[in-house]
């Protein structure tokens, strides 16, 4: 029974580590997408200023 609980604890720790890695990967993707959106917004505002 002790081995069963130890294996459950190990699986839980591994699952938590995977969740943290996935969250970190998503955060990196969002951080990589943010500058692109900001630049496109700046370009649009620049174009509007030039036209107006």
mmCIF entry with sequence, helices, sheets and N, C-alpha, C, O atoms, coordinates in Angstrom:
data_MODEL
# 
_entry.id   MODEL 
# 
_entity.id                         1 
_entity.type                       polymer 
_entity.pdbx_number_of_molecules   1 
# 
_entity_poly.entity_id                      1 
_entity_poly.type                           'polypeptide(L)' 
_entity_poly.nstd_linkage                   no 
_entity_poly.nstd_monomer                   no 
_entity_poly.pdbx_seq_one_letter_code       
;(UNK)(UNK)(UNK)(UNK)(UNK)(UNK)(UNK)(UNK)(UNK)(UNK)(UNK)(UNK)(UNK)(UNK)(UNK)(UNK)
(UNK)(UNK)(UNK)(UNK)(UNK)(UNK)(UNK)(UNK)(UNK)(UNK)(UNK)(UNK)(UNK)(UNK)(UNK)(UNK)
(UNK)(UNK)(UNK)(UNK)(UNK)(UNK)(UNK)(UNK)(UNK)(UNK)(UNK)(UNK)(UNK)(UNK)(UNK)(UNK)
(UNK)(UNK)(UNK)(UNK)
;
_entity_poly.pdbx_seq_one_letter_code_can   XXXXXXXXXXXXXXXXXXXXXXXXXXXXXXXXXXXXXXXXXXXXXXXXXXXX 
_entity_poly.pdbx_strand_id                 A 
# 
loop_
_entity_poly_seq.entity_id 
_entity_poly_seq.num 
_entity_poly_seq.mon_id 
_entity_poly_seq.hetero 
1 1  UNK n 
1 2  UNK n 
1 3  UNK n 
1 4  UNK n 
1 5  UNK n 
1 6  UNK n 
1 7  UNK n 
1 8  UNK n 
1 9  UNK n 
1 10 UNK n 
1 11 UNK n 
1 12 UNK n 
1 13 UNK n 
1 14 UNK n 
1 15 UNK n 
1 16 UNK n 
1 17 UNK n 
1 18 UNK n 
1 19 UNK n 
1 20 UNK n 
1 21 UNK n 
1 22 UNK n 
1 23 UNK n 
1 24 UNK n 
1 25 UNK n 
1 26 UNK n 
1 27 UNK n 
1 28 UNK n 
1 29 UNK n 
1 30 UNK n 
1 31 UNK n 
1 32 UNK n 
1 33 UNK n 
1 34 UNK n 
1 35 UNK n 
1 36 UNK n 
1 37 UNK n 
1 38 UNK n 
1 39 UNK n 
1 40 UNK n 
1 41 UNK n 
1 42 UNK n 
1 43 UNK n 
1 44 UNK n 
1 45 UNK n 
1 46 UNK n 
1 47 UNK n 
1 48 UNK n 
1 49 UNK n 
1 50 UNK n 
1 51 UNK n 
1 52 UNK n 
# 
_struct_asym.id          A 
_struct_asym.entity_id   1 
# 
_struct_conf.conf_type_id            HELX_P 
_struct_conf.id                      HELX_P1 
_struct_conf.pdbx_PDB_helix_id       AA1 
_struct_conf.beg_label_comp_id       UNK 
_struct_conf.beg_label_asym_id       A 
_struct_conf.beg_label_seq_id        2 
_struct_conf.pdbx_beg_PDB_ins_code   ? 
_struct_conf.end_label_comp_id       UNK 
_struct_conf.end_label_asym_id       A 
_struct_conf.end_label_seq_id        51 
_struct_conf.pdbx_end_PDB_ins_code   ? 
_struct_conf.beg_auth_comp_id        UNK 
_struct_conf.beg_auth_asym_id        A 
_struct_conf.beg_auth_seq_id         2 
_struct_conf.end_auth_comp_id        UNK 
_struct_conf.end_auth_asym_id        A 
_struct_conf.end_auth_seq_id         51 
_struct_conf.pdbx_PDB_helix_class    1 
_struct_conf.details                 ? 
_struct_conf.pdbx_PDB_helix_length   50 
# 
_struct_conf_type.id          HELX_P 
_struct_conf_type.criteria    ? 
_struct_conf_type.reference   ? 
# 
loop_
_atom_site.group_PDB 
_atom_site.id 
_atom_site.type_symbol 
_atom_site.label_atom_id 
_atom_site.label_alt_id 
_atom_site.label_comp_id 
_atom_site.label_asym_id 
_atom_site.label_entity_id 
_atom_site.label_seq_id 
_atom_site.pdbx_PDB_ins_code 
_atom_site.Cartn_x 
_atom_site.Cartn_y 
_atom_site.Cartn_z 
_atom_site.occupancy 
_atom_site.B_iso_or_equiv 
_atom_site.pdbx_formal_charge 
_atom_site.auth_seq_id 
_atom_site.auth_comp_id 
_atom_site.auth_asym_id 
_atom_site.auth_atom_id 
_atom_site.pdbx_PDB_model_num 
ATOM 1   N N  . UNK A 1 1  ? 0.831  -1.207 0.000   1.00 0.00 ? 1  UNK A N  1 
ATOM 2   C CA . UNK A 1 1  ? 0.000  0.000  0.000   1.00 0.00 ? 1  UNK A CA 1 
ATOM 3   C C  . UNK A 1 1  ? 0.869  1.262  0.000   1.00 0.00 ? 1  UNK A C  1 
ATOM 4   O O  . UNK A 1 1  ? 0.517  2.272  -0.610  1.00 0.00 ? 1  UNK A O  1 
ATOM 5   N N  . UNK A 1 2  ? 1.999  1.187  0.689   1.00 0.00 ? 2  UNK A N  1 
ATOM 6   C CA . UNK A 1 2  ? 2.863  2.367  0.729   1.00 0.00 ? 2  UNK A CA 1 
ATOM 7   C C  . UNK A 1 2  ? 3.391  2.684  -0.673  1.00 0.00 ? 2  UNK A C  1 
ATOM 8   O O  . UNK A 1 2  ? 3.476  3.848  -1.066  1.00 0.00 ? 2  UNK A O  1 
ATOM 9   N N  . UNK A 1 3  ? 3.742  1.641  -1.417  1.00 0.00 ? 3  UNK A N  1 
ATOM 10  C CA . UNK A 1 3  ? 4.244  1.856  -2.777  1.00 0.00 ? 3  UNK A CA 1 
ATOM 11  C C  . UNK A 1 3  ? 3.159  2.481  -3.649  1.00 0.00 ? 3  UNK A C  1 
ATOM 12  O O  . UNK A 1 3  ? 3.455  3.311  -4.510  1.00 0.00 ? 3  UNK A O  1 
ATOM 13  N N  . UNK A 1 4  ? 1.927  2.095  -3.435  1.00 0.00 ? 4  UNK A N  1 
ATOM 14  C CA . UNK A 1 4  ? 0.815  2.660  -4.209  1.00 0.00 ? 4  UNK A CA 1 
ATOM 15  C C  . UNK A 1 4  ? 0.696  4.157  -3.961  1.00 0.00 ? 4  UNK A C  1 
ATOM 16  O O  . UNK A 1 4  ? 0.559  4.937  -4.904  1.00 0.00 ? 4  UNK A O  1 
ATOM 17  N N  . UNK A 1 5  ? 0.750  4.560  -2.692  1.00 0.00 ? 5  UNK A N  1 
ATOM 18  C CA . UNK A 1 5  ? 0.642  5.982  -2.374  1.00 0.00 ? 5  UNK A CA 1 
ATOM 19  C C  . UNK A 1 5  ? 1.865  6.758  -2.864  1.00 0.00 ? 5  UNK A C  1 
ATOM 20  O O  . UNK A 1 5  ? 1.751  7.907  -3.293  1.00 0.00 ? 5  UNK A O  1 
ATOM 21  N N  . UNK A 1 6  ? 3.022  6.125  -2.795  1.00 0.00 ? 6  UNK A N  1 
ATOM 22  C CA . UNK A 1 6  ? 4.221  6.790  -3.304  1.00 0.00 ? 6  UNK A CA 1 
ATOM 23  C C  . UNK A 1 6  ? 4.131  6.995  -4.814  1.00 0.00 ? 6  UNK A C  1 
ATOM 24  O O  . UNK A 1 6  ? 4.543  8.032  -5.333  1.00 0.00 ? 6  UNK A O  1 
ATOM 25  N N  . UNK A 1 7  ? 3.591  6.002  -5.510  1.00 0.00 ? 7  UNK A N  1 
ATOM 26  C CA . UNK A 1 7  ? 3.444  6.148  -6.954  1.00 0.00 ? 7  UNK A CA 1 
ATOM 27  C C  . UNK A 1 7  ? 2.425  7.228  -7.283  1.00 0.00 ? 7  UNK A C  1 
ATOM 28  O O  . UNK A 1 7  ? 2.602  7.977  -8.244  1.00 0.00 ? 7  UNK A O  1 
ATOM 29  N N  . UNK A 1 8  ? 1.361  7.313  -6.495  1.00 0.00 ? 8  UNK A N  1 
ATOM 30  C CA . UNK A 1 8  ? 0.382  8.378  -6.721  1.00 0.00 ? 8  UNK A CA 1 
ATOM 31  C C  . UNK A 1 8  ? 1.025  9.752  -6.498  1.00 0.00 ? 8  UNK A C  1 
ATOM 32  O O  . UNK A 1 8  ? 0.777  10.690 -7.255  1.00 0.00 ? 8  UNK A O  1 
ATOM 33  N N  . UNK A 1 9  ? 1.834  9.857  -5.471  1.00 0.00 ? 9  UNK A N  1 
ATOM 34  C CA . UNK A 1 9  ? 2.509  11.127 -5.201  1.00 0.00 ? 9  UNK A CA 1 
ATOM 35  C C  . UNK A 1 9  ? 3.467  11.478 -6.341  1.00 0.00 ? 9  UNK A C  1 
ATOM 36  O O  . UNK A 1 9  ? 3.569  12.641 -6.733  1.00 0.00 ? 9  UNK A O  1 
ATOM 37  N N  . UNK A 1 10 ? 4.163  10.480 -6.865  1.00 0.00 ? 10 UNK A N  1 
ATOM 38  C CA . UNK A 1 10 ? 5.086  10.734 -7.972  1.00 0.00 ? 10 UNK A CA 1 
ATOM 39  C C  . UNK A 1 10 ? 4.325  11.173 -9.219  1.00 0.00 ? 10 UNK A C  1 
ATOM 40  O O  . UNK A 1 10 ? 4.757  12.084 -9.926  1.00 0.00 ? 10 UNK A O  1 
ATOM 41  N N  . UNK A 1 11 ? 3.196  10.527 -9.486  1.00 0.00 ? 11 UNK A N  1 
ATOM 42  C CA . UNK A 1 11 ? 2.386  10.921 -10.644 1.00 0.00 ? 11 UNK A CA 1 
ATOM 43  C C  . UNK A 1 11 ? 1.850  12.337 -10.459 1.00 0.00 ? 11 UNK A C  1 
ATOM 44  O O  . UNK A 1 11 ? 1.811  13.116 -11.411 1.00 0.00 ? 11 UNK A O  1 
ATOM 45  N N  . UNK A 1 12 ? 1.447  12.667 -9.265  1.00 0.00 ? 12 UNK A N  1 
ATOM 46  C CA . UNK A 1 12 ? 0.952  14.011 -9.013  1.00 0.00 ? 12 UNK A CA 1 
ATOM 47  C C  . UNK A 1 12 ? 2.028  15.061 -9.218  1.00 0.00 ? 12 UNK A C  1 
ATOM 48  O O  . UNK A 1 12 ? 1.768  16.119 -9.791  1.00 0.00 ? 12 UNK A O  1 
ATOM 49  N N  . UNK A 1 13 ? 3.226  14.775 -8.758  1.00 0.00 ? 13 UNK A N  1 
ATOM 50  C CA . UNK A 1 13 ? 4.330  15.718 -8.937  1.00 0.00 ? 13 UNK A CA 1 
ATOM 51  C C  . UNK A 1 13 ? 4.676  15.872 -10.415 1.00 0.00 ? 13 UNK A C  1 
ATOM 52  O O  . UNK A 1 13 ? 4.942  16.979 -10.884 1.00 0.00 ? 13 UNK A O  1 
ATOM 53  N N  . UNK A 1 14 ? 4.672  14.765 -11.142 1.00 0.00 ? 14 UNK A N  1 
ATOM 54  C CA . UNK A 1 14 ? 4.972  14.829 -12.575 1.00 0.00 ? 14 UNK A CA 1 
ATOM 55  C C  . UNK A 1 14 ? 3.893  15.617 -13.305 1.00 0.00 ? 14 UNK A C  1 
ATOM 56  O O  . UNK A 1 14 ? 4.190  16.398 -14.209 1.00 0.00 ? 14 UNK A O  1 
ATOM 57  N N  . UNK A 1 15 ? 2.656  15.411 -12.917 1.00 0.00 ? 15 UNK A N  1 
ATOM 58  C CA . UNK A 1 15 ? 1.563  16.150 -13.545 1.00 0.00 ? 15 UNK A CA 1 
ATOM 59  C C  . UNK A 1 15 ? 1.676  17.638 -13.278 1.00 0.00 ? 15 UNK A C  1 
ATOM 60  O O  . UNK A 1 15 ? 1.447  18.450 -14.175 1.00 0.00 ? 15 UNK A O  1 
ATOM 61  N N  . UNK A 1 16 ? 2.026  18.004 -12.054 1.00 0.00 ? 16 UNK A N  1 
ATOM 62  C CA . UNK A 1 16 ? 2.189  19.417 -11.726 1.00 0.00 ? 16 UNK A CA 1 
ATOM 63  C C  . UNK A 1 16 ? 3.333  20.030 -12.524 1.00 0.00 ? 16 UNK A C  1 
ATOM 64  O O  . UNK A 1 16 ? 3.237  21.172 -12.972 1.00 0.00 ? 16 UNK A O  1 
ATOM 65  N N  . UNK A 1 17 ? 4.406  19.283 -12.701 1.00 0.00 ? 17 UNK A N  1 
ATOM 66  C CA . UNK A 1 17 ? 5.542  19.793 -13.475 1.00 0.00 ? 17 UNK A CA 1 
ATOM 67  C C  . UNK A 1 17 ? 5.145  19.997 -14.939 1.00 0.00 ? 17 UNK A C  1 
ATOM 68  O O  . UNK A 1 17 ? 5.538  20.985 -15.559 1.00 0.00 ? 17 UNK A O  1 
ATOM 69  N N  . UNK A 1 18 ? 4.373  19.069 -15.485 1.00 0.00 ? 18 UNK A N  1 
ATOM 70  C CA . UNK A 1 18 ? 3.923  19.220 -16.878 1.00 0.00 ? 18 UNK A CA 1 
ATOM 71  C C  . UNK A 1 18 ? 3.020  20.430 -17.024 1.00 0.00 ? 18 UNK A C  1 
ATOM 72  O O  . UNK A 1 18 ? 3.129  21.179 -17.996 1.00 0.00 ? 18 UNK A O  1 
ATOM 73  N N  . UNK A 1 19 ? 2.133  20.624 -16.065 1.00 0.00 ? 19 UNK A N  1 
ATOM 74  C CA . UNK A 1 19 ? 1.239  21.775 -16.132 1.00 0.00 ? 19 UNK A CA 1 
ATOM 75  C C  . UNK A 1 19 ? 2.038  23.071 -16.075 1.00 0.00 ? 19 UNK A C  1 
ATOM 76  O O  . UNK A 1 19 ? 1.731  24.025 -16.790 1.00 0.00 ? 19 UNK A O  1 
ATOM 77  N N  . UNK A 1 20 ? 3.063  23.108 -15.222 1.00 0.00 ? 20 UNK A N  1 
ATOM 78  C CA . UNK A 1 20 ? 3.888  24.317 -15.133 1.00 0.00 ? 20 UNK A CA 1 
ATOM 79  C C  . UNK A 1 20 ? 4.626  24.568 -16.438 1.00 0.00 ? 20 UNK A C  1 
ATOM 80  O O  . UNK A 1 20 ? 4.743  25.712 -16.876 1.00 0.00 ? 20 UNK A O  1 
ATOM 81  N N  . UNK A 1 21 ? 5.129  23.501 -17.066 1.00 0.00 ? 21 UNK A N  1 
ATOM 82  C CA . UNK A 1 21 ? 5.848  23.678 -18.333 1.00 0.00 ? 21 UNK A CA 1 
ATOM 83  C C  . UNK A 1 21 ? 4.907  24.171 -19.427 1.00 0.00 ? 21 UNK A C  1 
ATOM 84  O O  . UNK A 1 21 ? 5.270  25.036 -20.224 1.00 0.00 ? 21 UNK A O  1 
ATOM 85  N N  . UNK A 1 22 ? 3.699  23.616 -19.462 1.00 0.00 ? 22 UNK A N  1 
ATOM 86  C CA . UNK A 1 22 ? 2.736  24.069 -20.464 1.00 0.00 ? 22 UNK A CA 1 
ATOM 87  C C  . UNK A 1 22 ? 2.362  25.530 -20.234 1.00 0.00 ? 22 UNK A C  1 
ATOM 88  O O  . UNK A 1 22 ? 2.246  26.299 -21.188 1.00 0.00 ? 22 UNK A O  1 
ATOM 89  N N  . UNK A 1 23 ? 2.176  25.911 -18.984 1.00 0.00 ? 23 UNK A N  1 
ATOM 90  C CA . UNK A 1 23 ? 1.849  27.302 -18.681 1.00 0.00 ? 23 UNK A CA 1 
ATOM 91  C C  . UNK A 1 23 ? 2.992  28.223 -19.082 1.00 0.00 ? 23 UNK A C  1 
ATOM 92  O O  . UNK A 1 23 ? 2.755  29.317 -19.595 1.00 0.00 ? 23 UNK A O  1 
ATOM 93  N N  . UNK A 1 24 ? 4.223  27.794 -18.854 1.00 0.00 ? 24 UNK A N  1 
ATOM 94  C CA . UNK A 1 24 ? 5.377  28.610 -19.238 1.00 0.00 ? 24 UNK A CA 1 
ATOM 95  C C  . UNK A 1 24 ? 5.464  28.735 -20.755 1.00 0.00 ? 24 UNK A C  1 
ATOM 96  O O  . UNK A 1 24 ? 5.791  29.802 -21.274 1.00 0.00 ? 24 UNK A O  1 
ATOM 97  N N  . UNK A 1 25 ? 5.176  27.660 -21.459 1.00 0.00 ? 25 UNK A N  1 
ATOM 98  C CA . UNK A 1 25 ? 5.214  27.703 -22.925 1.00 0.00 ? 25 UNK A CA 1 
ATOM 99  C C  . UNK A 1 25 ? 4.142  28.656 -23.452 1.00 0.00 ? 25 UNK A C  1 
ATOM 100 O O  . UNK A 1 25 ? 4.393  29.418 -24.386 1.00 0.00 ? 25 UNK A O  1 
ATOM 101 N N  . UNK A 1 26 ? 2.954  28.616 -22.862 1.00 0.00 ? 26 UNK A N  1 
ATOM 102 C CA . UNK A 1 26 ? 1.900  29.526 -23.296 1.00 0.00 ? 26 UNK A CA 1 
ATOM 103 C C  . UNK A 1 26 ? 2.277  30.965 -23.006 1.00 0.00 ? 26 UNK A C  1 
ATOM 104 O O  . UNK A 1 26 ? 2.007  31.850 -23.818 1.00 0.00 ? 26 UNK A O  1 
ATOM 105 N N  . UNK A 1 27 ? 2.897  31.212 -21.864 1.00 0.00 ? 27 UNK A N  1 
ATOM 106 C CA . UNK A 1 27 ? 3.320  32.567 -21.527 1.00 0.00 ? 27 UNK A CA 1 
ATOM 107 C C  . UNK A 1 27 ? 4.360  33.070 -22.524 1.00 0.00 ? 27 UNK A C  1 
ATOM 108 O O  . UNK A 1 27 ? 4.336  34.238 -22.912 1.00 0.00 ? 27 UNK A O  1 
ATOM 109 N N  . UNK A 1 28 ? 5.273  32.191 -22.938 1.00 0.00 ? 28 UNK A N  1 
ATOM 110 C CA . UNK A 1 28 ? 6.280  32.596 -23.918 1.00 0.00 ? 28 UNK A CA 1 
ATOM 111 C C  . UNK A 1 28 ? 5.628  32.920 -25.256 1.00 0.00 ? 28 UNK A C  1 
ATOM 112 O O  . UNK A 1 28 ? 6.012  33.886 -25.916 1.00 0.00 ? 28 UNK A O  1 
ATOM 113 N N  . UNK A 1 29 ? 4.643  32.118 -25.660 1.00 0.00 ? 29 UNK A N  1 
ATOM 114 C CA . UNK A 1 29 ? 3.960  32.388 -26.919 1.00 0.00 ? 29 UNK A CA 1 
ATOM 115 C C  . UNK A 1 29 ? 3.223  33.715 -26.861 1.00 0.00 ? 29 UNK A C  1 
ATOM 116 O O  . UNK A 1 29 ? 3.256  34.492 -27.815 1.00 0.00 ? 29 UNK A O  1 
ATOM 117 N N  . UNK A 1 30 ? 2.558  33.974 -25.743 1.00 0.00 ? 30 UNK A N  1 
ATOM 118 C CA . UNK A 1 30 ? 1.840  35.243 -25.617 1.00 0.00 ? 30 UNK A CA 1 
ATOM 119 C C  . UNK A 1 30 ? 2.813  36.408 -25.629 1.00 0.00 ? 30 UNK A C  1 
ATOM 120 O O  . UNK A 1 30 ? 2.539  37.440 -26.242 1.00 0.00 ? 30 UNK A O  1 
ATOM 121 N N  . UNK A 1 31 ? 3.941  36.255 -24.961 1.00 0.00 ? 31 UNK A N  1 
ATOM 122 C CA . UNK A 1 31 ? 4.940  37.321 -24.940 1.00 0.00 ? 31 UNK A CA 1 
ATOM 123 C C  . UNK A 1 31 ? 5.519  37.544 -26.333 1.00 0.00 ? 31 UNK A C  1 
ATOM 124 O O  . UNK A 1 31 ? 5.858  38.673 -26.689 1.00 0.00 ? 31 UNK A O  1 
ATOM 125 N N  . UNK A 1 32 ? 5.634  36.494 -27.112 1.00 0.00 ? 32 UNK A N  1 
ATOM 126 C CA . UNK A 1 32 ? 6.169  36.627 -28.471 1.00 0.00 ? 32 UNK A CA 1 
ATOM 127 C C  . UNK A 1 32 ? 5.145  37.292 -29.386 1.00 0.00 ? 32 UNK A C  1 
ATOM 128 O O  . UNK A 1 32 ? 5.523  37.982 -30.334 1.00 0.00 ? 32 UNK A O  1 
ATOM 129 N N  . UNK A 1 33 ? 3.863  37.096 -29.118 1.00 0.00 ? 33 UNK A N  1 
ATOM 130 C CA . UNK A 1 33 ? 2.836  37.684 -29.972 1.00 0.00 ? 33 UNK A CA 1 
ATOM 131 C C  . UNK A 1 33 ? 2.571  39.145 -29.624 1.00 0.00 ? 33 UNK A C  1 
ATOM 132 O O  . UNK A 1 33 ? 2.146  39.912 -30.488 1.00 0.00 ? 33 UNK A O  1 
ATOM 133 N N  . UNK A 1 34 ? 2.810  39.540 -28.395 1.00 0.00 ? 34 UNK A N  1 
ATOM 134 C CA . UNK A 1 34 ? 2.495  40.907 -27.984 1.00 0.00 ? 34 UNK A CA 1 
ATOM 135 C C  . UNK A 1 34 ? 3.241  41.972 -28.784 1.00 0.00 ? 34 UNK A C  1 
ATOM 136 O O  . UNK A 1 34 ? 2.603  42.916 -29.252 1.00 0.00 ? 34 UNK A O  1 
ATOM 137 N N  . UNK A 1 35 ? 4.564  41.870 -28.967 1.00 0.00 ? 35 UNK A N  1 
ATOM 138 C CA . UNK A 1 35 ? 5.249  42.927 -29.730 1.00 0.00 ? 35 UNK A CA 1 
ATOM 139 C C  . UNK A 1 35 ? 4.746  43.040 -31.163 1.00 0.00 ? 35 UNK A C  1 
ATOM 140 O O  . UNK A 1 35 ? 4.711  44.141 -31.712 1.00 0.00 ? 35 UNK A O  1 
ATOM 141 N N  . UNK A 1 36 ? 4.359  41.934 -31.777 1.00 0.00 ? 36 UNK A N  1 
ATOM 142 C CA . UNK A 1 36 ? 3.861  41.986 -33.150 1.00 0.00 ? 36 UNK A CA 1 
ATOM 143 C C  . UNK A 1 36 ? 2.574  42.780 -33.200 1.00 0.00 ? 36 UNK A C  1 
ATOM 144 O O  . UNK A 1 36 ? 2.385  43.605 -34.094 1.00 0.00 ? 36 UNK A O  1 
ATOM 145 N N  . UNK A 1 37 ? 1.686  42.539 -32.246 1.00 0.00 ? 37 UNK A N  1 
ATOM 146 C CA . UNK A 1 37 ? 0.419  43.275 -32.225 1.00 0.00 ? 37 UNK A CA 1 
ATOM 147 C C  . UNK A 1 37 ? 0.667  44.754 -31.955 1.00 0.00 ? 37 UNK A C  1 
ATOM 148 O O  . UNK A 1 37 ? 0.022  45.617 -32.550 1.00 0.00 ? 37 UNK A O  1 
ATOM 149 N N  . UNK A 1 38 ? 1.596  45.041 -31.063 1.00 0.00 ? 38 UNK A N  1 
ATOM 150 C CA . UNK A 1 38 ? 1.879  46.437 -30.735 1.00 0.00 ? 38 UNK A CA 1 
ATOM 151 C C  . UNK A 1 38 ? 2.453  47.147 -31.950 1.00 0.00 ? 38 UNK A C  1 
ATOM 152 O O  . UNK A 1 38 ? 2.077  48.285 -32.235 1.00 0.00 ? 38 UNK A O  1 
ATOM 153 N N  . UNK A 1 39 ? 3.353  46.499 -32.666 1.00 0.00 ? 39 UNK A N  1 
ATOM 154 C CA . UNK A 1 39 ? 3.953  47.117 -33.841 1.00 0.00 ? 39 UNK A CA 1 
ATOM 155 C C  . UNK A 1 39 ? 2.906  47.364 -34.917 1.00 0.00 ? 39 UNK A C  1 
ATOM 156 O O  . UNK A 1 39 ? 2.912  48.420 -35.550 1.00 0.00 ? 39 UNK A O  1 
ATOM 157 N N  . UNK A 1 40 ? 2.011  46.412 -35.133 1.00 0.00 ? 40 UNK A N  1 
ATOM 158 C CA . UNK A 1 40 ? 0.989  46.601 -36.151 1.00 0.00 ? 40 UNK A CA 1 
ATOM 159 C C  . UNK A 1 40 ? 0.068  47.750 -35.765 1.00 0.00 ? 40 UNK A C  1 
ATOM 160 O O  . UNK A 1 40 ? -0.356 48.518 -36.629 1.00 0.00 ? 40 UNK A O  1 
ATOM 161 N N  . UNK A 1 41 ? -0.247 47.879 -34.475 1.00 0.00 ? 41 UNK A N  1 
ATOM 162 C CA . UNK A 1 41 ? -1.087 48.983 -34.016 1.00 0.00 ? 41 UNK A CA 1 
ATOM 163 C C  . UNK A 1 41 ? -0.354 50.310 -34.202 1.00 0.00 ? 41 UNK A C  1 
ATOM 164 O O  . UNK A 1 41 ? -0.962 51.303 -34.599 1.00 0.00 ? 41 UNK A O  1 
ATOM 165 N N  . UNK A 1 42 ? 0.945  50.332 -33.917 1.00 0.00 ? 42 UNK A N  1 
ATOM 166 C CA . UNK A 1 42 ? 1.716  51.557 -34.098 1.00 0.00 ? 42 UNK A CA 1 
ATOM 167 C C  . UNK A 1 42 ? 1.777  51.940 -35.575 1.00 0.00 ? 42 UNK A C  1 
ATOM 168 O O  . UNK A 1 42 ? 1.677  53.117 -35.920 1.00 0.00 ? 42 UNK A O  1 
ATOM 169 N N  . UNK A 1 43 ? 1.939  50.953 -36.433 1.00 0.00 ? 43 UNK A N  1 
ATOM 170 C CA . UNK A 1 43 ? 1.993  51.238 -37.865 1.00 0.00 ? 43 UNK A CA 1 
ATOM 171 C C  . UNK A 1 43 ? 0.671  51.810 -38.350 1.00 0.00 ? 43 UNK A C  1 
ATOM 172 O O  . UNK A 1 43 ? 0.648  52.743 -39.153 1.00 0.00 ? 43 UNK A O  1 
ATOM 173 N N  . UNK A 1 44 ? -0.431 51.250 -37.862 1.00 0.00 ? 44 UNK A N  1 
ATOM 174 C CA . UNK A 1 44 ? -1.733 51.759 -38.274 1.00 0.00 ? 44 UNK A CA 1 
ATOM 175 C C  . UNK A 1 44 ? -1.917 53.196 -37.803 1.00 0.00 ? 44 UNK A C  1 
ATOM 176 O O  . UNK A 1 44 ? -2.438 54.026 -38.548 1.00 0.00 ? 44 UNK A O  1 
ATOM 177 N N  . UNK A 1 45 ? -1.506 53.496 -36.602 1.00 0.00 ? 45 UNK A N  1 
ATOM 178 C CA . UNK A 1 45 ? -1.652 54.854 -36.076 1.00 0.00 ? 45 UNK A CA 1 
ATOM 179 C C  . UNK A 1 45 ? -0.741 55.808 -36.846 1.00 0.00 ? 45 UNK A C  1 
ATOM 180 O O  . UNK A 1 45 ? -1.118 56.953 -37.097 1.00 0.00 ? 45 UNK A O  1 
ATOM 181 N N  . UNK A 1 46 ? 0.451  55.348 -37.224 1.00 0.00 ? 46 UNK A N  1 
ATOM 182 C CA . UNK A 1 46 ? 1.338  56.195 -38.001 1.00 0.00 ? 46 UNK A CA 1 
ATOM 183 C C  . UNK A 1 46 ? 0.735  56.518 -39.368 1.00 0.00 ? 46 UNK A C  1 
ATOM 184 O O  . UNK A 1 46 ? 0.810  57.653 -39.839 1.00 0.00 ? 46 UNK A O  1 
ATOM 185 N N  . UNK A 1 47 ? 0.147  55.520 -39.986 1.00 0.00 ? 47 UNK A N  1 
ATOM 186 C CA . UNK A 1 47 ? -0.466 55.726 -41.290 1.00 0.00 ? 47 UNK A CA 1 
ATOM 187 C C  . UNK A 1 47 ? -1.616 56.705 -41.178 1.00 0.00 ? 47 UNK A C  1 
ATOM 188 O O  . UNK A 1 47 ? -1.786 57.575 -42.033 1.00 0.00 ? 47 UNK A O  1 
ATOM 189 N N  . UNK A 1 48 ? -2.401 56.567 -40.130 1.00 0.00 ? 48 UNK A N  1 
ATOM 190 C CA . UNK A 1 48 ? -3.523 57.480 -39.948 1.00 0.00 ? 48 UNK A CA 1 
ATOM 191 C C  . UNK A 1 48 ? -3.044 58.908 -39.729 1.00 0.00 ? 48 UNK A C  1 
ATOM 192 O O  . UNK A 1 48 ? -3.661 59.857 -40.212 1.00 0.00 ? 48 UNK A O  1 
ATOM 193 N N  . UNK A 1 49 ? -1.951 59.058 -39.006 1.00 0.00 ? 49 UNK A N  1 
ATOM 194 C CA . UNK A 1 49 ? -1.414 60.396 -38.742 1.00 0.00 ? 49 UNK A CA 1 
ATOM 195 C C  . UNK A 1 49 ? -0.898 61.012 -40.038 1.00 0.00 ? 49 UNK A C  1 
ATOM 196 O O  . UNK A 1 49 ? -1.063 62.211 -40.262 1.00 0.00 ? 49 UNK A O  1 
ATOM 197 N N  . UNK A 1 50 ? -0.280 60.209 -40.884 1.00 0.00 ? 50 UNK A N  1 
ATOM 198 C CA . UNK A 1 50 ? 0.249  60.728 -42.139 1.00 0.00 ? 50 UNK A CA 1 
ATOM 199 C C  . UNK A 1 50 ? -0.893 61.142 -43.066 1.00 0.00 ? 50 UNK A C  1 
ATOM 200 O O  . UNK A 1 50 ? -0.817 62.178 -43.726 1.00 0.00 ? 50 UNK A O  1 
ATOM 201 N N  . UNK A 1 51 ? -1.942 60.336 -43.113 1.00 0.00 ? 51 UNK A N  1 
ATOM 202 C CA . UNK A 1 51 ? -3.051 60.653 -43.994 1.00 0.00 ? 51 UNK A CA 1 
ATOM 203 C C  . UNK A 1 51 ? -3.811 61.882 -43.499 1.00 0.00 ? 51 UNK A C  1 
ATOM 204 O O  . UNK A 1 51 ? -4.214 62.735 -44.289 1.00 0.00 ? 51 UNK A O  1 
ATOM 205 N N  . UNK A 1 52 ? -3.999 61.959 -42.189 1.00 0.00 ? 52 UNK A N  1 
ATOM 206 C CA . UNK A 1 52 ? -4.830 63.021 -41.640 1.00 0.00 ? 52 UNK A CA 1 
ATOM 207 C C  . UNK A 1 52 ? -4.101 64.327 -41.607 1.00 0.00 ? 52 UNK A C  1 
ATOM 208 O O  . UNK A 1 52 ? -4.658 65.334 -41.171 1.00 0.00 ? 52 UNK A O  1 
# 
